[in-house]
Amino acid sequence: MPQLDTSTWLLTITLMILALFCIYQSKMINQTMISIPPQDKKIIKPTTQLPWESKWTKIYLPHSSPLLS
């Protein structure tokens, strides 16, 4: 039974990674990156008060607690 020659695997894998990197870079060089300009204004969240925001509307029980009816 012949032995599998693994002496060139390191070179093959290294060249494959290098080739994939070069392909990736050549694809990405044509892409335009979106840059978000810094905002000087602070974001103001609207402060509308809804009736259900000011009170607790649900009762939560832990999973181990029995339900009380």
Backbone as JSON Lines, residues from 0, in Angstrom:
{"i":0,"aa":"M","n":[0.85,-1.17,0.0],"ca":[0.0,0.0,0.0],"c":[0.9,1.24,0.0]}
{"i":1,"aa":"P","n":[0.75,2.14,-0.96],"ca":[1.63,3.31,-1.0],"c":[1.27,4.31,0.1]}
{"i":2,"aa":"Q","n":[2.28,5.02,0.53],"ca":[2.1,6.05,1.55],"c":[1.6,7.34,0.89]}
{"i":3,"aa":"L","n":[0.8,8.09,1.64],"ca":[0.3,9.35,1.14],"c":[1.38,10.42,1.37]}
{"i":4,"aa":"D","n":[1.76,11.08,0.31],"ca":[2.8,12.1,0.41],"c":[2.18,13.41,0.87]}
{"i":5,"aa":"T","n":[2.48,13.82,2.09],"ca":[1.91,15.05,2.66],"c":[2.92,16.18,2.71]}
{"i":6,"aa":"S","n":[4.03,16.06,2.03],"ca":[5.06,17.09,2.14],"c":[4.66,18.39,1.44]}
{"i":7,"aa":"T","n":[3.76,18.35,0.49],"ca":[3.39,19.57,-0.23],"c":[2.1,20.19,0.29]}
{"i":8,"aa":"W","n":[1.5,19.6,1.31],"ca":[0.22,20.12,1.81],"c":[0.36,21.52,2.39]}
{"i":9,"aa":"L","n":[1.43,21.78,3.12],"ca":[1.62,23.1,3.72],"c":[1.7,24.17,2.63]}
{"i":10,"aa":"L","n":[2.46,23.89,1.6],"ca":[2.58,24.84,0.49],"c":[1.24,25.02,-0.22]}
{"i":11,"aa":"T","n":[0.53,23.94,-0.43],"ca":[-0.77,24.02,-1.12],"c":[-1.77,24.83,-0.33]}
{"i":12,"aa":"I","n":[-1.87,24.57,0.97],"ca":[-2.82,25.29,1.82],"c":[-2.43,26.76,1.93]}
{"i":13,"aa":"T","n":[-1.15,27.04,2.05],"ca":[-0.7,28.43,2.14],"c":[-1.03,29.2,0.87]}
{"i":14,"aa":"L","n":[-0.76,28.6,-0.27],"ca":[-1.06,29.27,-1.53],"c":[-2.56,29.43,-1.76]}
{"i":15,"aa":"M","n":[-3.35,28.47,-1.28],"ca":[-4.8,28.58,-1.41],"c":[-5.32,29.75,-0.58]}
{"i":16,"aa":"I","n":[-4.83,29.89,0.65],"ca":[-5.26,31.0,1.5],"c":[-4.83,32.33,0.9]}
{"i":17,"aa":"L","n":[-3.63,32.39,0.38],"ca":[-3.14,33.61,-0.27],"c":[-3.99,33.95,-1.5]}
{"i":18,"aa":"A","n":[-4.34,32.96,-2.29],"ca":[-5.16,33.19,-3.48],"c":[-6.56,33.68,-3.08]}
{"i":19,"aa":"L","n":[-7.15,33.07,-2.05],"ca":[-8.46,33.51,-1.59],"c":[-8.42,34.94,-1.06]}
{"i":20,"aa":"F","n":[-7.35,35.27,-0.36],"ca":[-7.19,36.63,0.14],"c":[-7.09,37.63,-1.01]}
{"i":21,"aa":"C","n":[-6.33,37.28,-2.04],"ca":[-6.18,38.17,-3.19],"c":[-7.51,38.34,-3.93]}
{"i":22,"aa":"I","n":[-8.26,37.26,-4.08],"ca":[-9.57,37.34,-4.73],"c":[-10.51,38.21,-3.92]}
{"i":23,"aa":"Y","n":[-10.51,38.02,-2.61],"ca":[-11.37,38.81,-1.73],"c":[-11.02,40.3,-1.82]}
{"i":24,"aa":"Q","n":[-9.73,40.6,-1.8],"ca":[-9.3,42.0,-1.89],"c":[-9.67,42.62,-3.24]}
{"i":25,"aa":"S","n":[-9.54,41.86,-4.31],"ca":[-9.89,42.41,-5.61],"c":[-11.39,42.63,-5.75]}
{"i":26,"aa":"K","n":[-12.19,41.82,-5.07],"ca":[-13.65,42.05,-5.08],"c":[-14.02,43.25,-4.23]}
{"i":27,"aa":"M","n":[-13.35,43.42,-3.1],"ca":[-13.7,44.48,-2.17],"c":[-13.18,45.85,-2.59]}
{"i":28,"aa":"I","n":[-12.21,45.92,-3.47],"ca":[-11.64,47.2,-3.87],"c":[-12.66,48.03,-4.66]}
{"i":29,"aa":"N","n":[-13.63,47.37,-5.28],"ca":[-14.63,48.08,-6.07],"c":[-15.85,48.49,-5.25]}
{"i":30,"aa":"Q","n":[-15.93,48.06,-4.02],"ca":[-17.08,48.38,-3.17],"c":[-16.9,49.76,-2.54]}
{"i":31,"aa":"T","n":[-18.0,50.48,-2.41],"ca":[-17.95,51.76,-1.71],"c":[-18.42,51.54,-0.29]}
{"i":32,"aa":"M","n":[-17.61,51.97,0.63],"ca":[-17.95,51.81,2.04],"c":[-18.78,53.0,2.5]}
{"i":33,"aa":"I","n":[-19.81,52.73,3.24],"ca":[-20.69,53.78,3.74],"c":[-20.09,54.32,5.03]}
{"i":34,"aa":"S","n":[-19.81,55.6,5.05],"ca":[-19.31,56.22,6.27],"c":[-20.42,57.08,6.86]}
{"i":35,"aa":"I","n":[-20.68,56.87,8.12],"ca":[-21.71,57.63,8.8],"c":[-21.08,58.89,9.37]}
{"i":36,"aa":"P","n":[-21.56,60.06,8.95],"ca":[-20.97,61.29,9.49],"c":[-21.34,61.45,10.96]}
{"i":37,"aa":"P","n":[-20.47,62.02,11.75],"ca":[-20.8,62.22,13.16],"c":[-21.93,63.24,13.29]}
{"i":38,"aa":"Q","n":[-22.82,62.96,14.21],"ca":[-23.95,63.85,14.39],"c":[-23.65,64.8,15.54]}
{"i":39,"aa":"D","n":[-23.87,66.08,15.27],"ca":[-23.65,67.08,16.3],"c":[-24.86,67.23,17.2]}
{"i":40,"aa":"K","n":[-26.02,66.91,16.68],"ca":[-27.23,67.07,17.46],"c":[-27.51,65.82,18.27]}
{"i":41,"aa":"K","n":[-28.04,66.01,19.44],"ca":[-28.42,64.88,20.27],"c":[-29.77,64.36,19.78]}
{"i":42,"aa":"I","n":[-29.92,63.06,19.86],"ca":[-31.19,62.47,19.45],"c":[-32.19,62.65,20.59]}
{"i":43,"aa":"I","n":[-33.3,63.28,20.28],"ca":[-34.31,63.54,21.29],"c":[-35.44,62.53,21.09]}
{"i":44,"aa":"K","n":[-35.66,61.73,22.11],"ca":[-36.71,60.73,22.04],"c":[-38.03,61.38,22.43]}
{"i":45,"aa":"P","n":[-39.08,61.12,21.64],"ca":[-40.36,61.71,22.0],"c":[-40.85,61.15,23.34]}
{"i":46,"aa":"T","n":[-41.42,62.02,24.13],"ca":[-41.85,61.61,25.47],"c":[-43.37,61.59,25.57]}
{"i":47,"aa":"T","n":[-43.99,60.78,24.74],"ca":[-45.43,60.62,24.85],"c":[-45.71,59.61,25.95]}
{"i":48,"aa":"Q","n":[-46.59,59.95,26.83],"ca":[-46.91,59.09,27.96],"c":[-48.18,58.3,27.63]}
{"i":49,"aa":"L","n":[-48.02,57.01,27.45],"ca":[-49.17,56.15,27.18],"c":[-49.67,55.56,28.48]}
{"i":50,"aa":"P","n":[-50.95,55.22,28.57],"ca":[-51.5,54.75,29.85],"c":[-50.82,53.48,30.37]}
{"i":51,"aa":"W","n":[-50.4,52.58,29.47],"ca":[-49.83,51.33,29.94],"c":[-48.34,51.45,30.27]}
{"i":52,"aa":"E","n":[-47.73,52.57,29.97],"ca":[-46.31,52.74,30.3],"c":[-46.1,53.05,31.78]}
{"i":53,"aa":"S","n":[-47.08,53.61,32.42],"ca":[-46.88,54.05,33.8],"c":[-47.26,52.99,34.83]}
{"i":54,"aa":"K","n":[-47.82,51.88,34.41],"ca":[-48.2,50.86,35.39],"c":[-47.8,49.47,34.91]}
{"i":55,"aa":"W","n":[-47.72,48.57,35.85],"ca":[-47.37,47.19,35.58],"c":[-48.61,46.47,35.11]}
{"i":56,"aa":"T","n":[-48.57,45.86,33.94],"ca":[-49.79,45.28,33.39],"c":[-49.84,43.77,33.47]}
{"i":57,"aa":"K","n":[-48.71,43.12,33.73],"ca":[-48.72,41.66,33.77],"c":[-48.08,41.18,35.06]}
{"i":58,"aa":"I","n":[-48.51,40.01,35.47],"ca":[-47.93,39.38,36.65],"c":[-47.12,38.19,36.16]}
{"i":59,"aa":"Y","n":[-45.86,38.17,36.51],"ca":[-45.0,37.09,36.11],"c":[-44.65,36.24,37.32]}
{"i":60,"aa":"L","n":[-44.75,34.93,37.17],"ca":[-44.38,34.01,38.22],"c":[-43.17,33.22,37.76]}
{"i":61,"aa":"P","n":[-42.31,32.86,38.68],"ca":[-41.2,31.97,38.29],"c":[-41.76,30.62,37.83]}
{"i":62,"aa":"H","n":[-40.98,29.89,37.05],"ca":[-41.45,28.62,36.51],"c":[-41.72,27.59,37.6]}
{"i":63,"aa":"S","n":[-41.03,27.72,38.72],"ca":[-41.2,26.72,39.78],"c":[-42.38,27.02,40.69]}
{"i":64,"aa":"S","n":[-42.96,28.2,40.59],"ca":[-44.08,28.54,41.46],"c":[-45.38,27.95,40.94]}
{"i":65,"aa":"P","n":[-46.21,27.42,41.82],"ca":[-47.51,26.92,41.35],"c":[-48.45,28.07,41.06]}
{"i":66,"aa":"L","n":[-49.33,27.86,40.14],"ca":[-50.3,28.9,39.8],"c":[-51.36,28.97,40.88]}
{"i":67,"aa":"L","n":[-51.7,30.16,41.3],"ca":[-52.75,30.34,42.3],"c":[-54.0,30.83,41.61]}
{"i":68,"aa":"S","n":[-55.08,30.1,41.78],"ca":[-56.31,30.54,41.14],"c":[-57.34,30.9,42.18]}
